Amino acid sequence: MPAVTVENPLTLPRVSAAADAVARPVLAVTTAPGGFEGEGFPVRRAFAGINYQYLDPFIMMDQMGEVEYAAGEAKGTPWHPHRGFETVTYLIDGTFIHQDSNGGGGTIQNGDTQWMTAGSGLLHIEAPPEALVMAGGLFHGLQLWVNLPAADKMMDPRYQDIRGGQVQLLTSHDGGALLRVIAGELDGHEGPGITHTPITMIHATLRPGAEVTLPWREDFNGLAYVLAGRGSVGTDRRPVHTGQTAVFGDGASITVRADEIQDAHTPDLEVVLLGGRPIREPMAHYGPFVMNSQAELKQAFEDFQAGRLGTVPVPHV
């Protein structure tokens, strides 16, 4: 996984929870089912089967790949609308191109993140570059949907292009874990992503046998999704492996540990840690729209059909 890394993590700021911090218990461990998205690229549905009270403000998360495309196989999504939430696309391997009807867009690869606030609505497209389609290659990433509170659902759309080199890099007390803070903050260290709904998003890499106990805001929920590898979560060491999500209960710290033995393809434990302040508002979600009522959903569809969410840009010749 060539996401941003360092030769010696011990050169980075170290974080650890206070000794008296109340450990969050593990309430459940779920396994993500597989599926297909867009034009047919494989995904794991990370939050499937988890009660929304433990996800709020997160709506869904797909692990895209990991897949080695042959020539002509790479796929993306066609133009489609969104309203009422934010999409976060974090690319670990490969290259993806984003464009939207609000003028946002760019190319991400190897640790970059695109953060799109759909707000009042827009159209966008995500696609592999022509070189990847023609030659094939590795593709692996995440897309996370973050809800917006009612007061912000109709805000102006916004696009953030976050380069991998901008993420806040931290480590554990012994250097056994590399922590990439993409958004929010961890122990006072802030990531580059600007969020409307207060959240924390971290990609953690733990060497075999390493353990990390991190301080976690008590007003946030807590989730850990395993991108790759095997390990355990919580002080009681609940086993987890690739494609599983751990749901934490209340408390002030989160513990994750990597098994001593990993496989050759996945030498480390790779985990995405998520926390957010619950919005606790009614949610009406259908397809590309996330609103607060059925009437607002109906209006979103009508606005899309009438072209009020934007139009597909005409390509330059």
Secondary structure, 3 states (H helix, E strand, C coil): CCCCCCCCHHHCCECCCCCCCCECCEEEEEECCEEEECCCEEEEECCCCCCHHHCCCEEEEEEEEEEEECCCCCCCEEEEEEECEEEEEEEEECEEEEEECCCCEEEEECCCEEEEECCCCEEEEEECCHHHHHHCEEEEEEEEEEECCHHHCCCCCEEEEECHHHCEEEECCCCCEEEEEEECEECCEECCECCCCCEEEEEEEECCCCEEEEECCCCCCEEEEEEECEEEECCCCEEEECCEEEEECCCCEEEEEECCCCCCCCCCEEEEEEEECCCCCCCEEECCEEECCHHHHHHHHHHHHCCCCCCCCCCCC
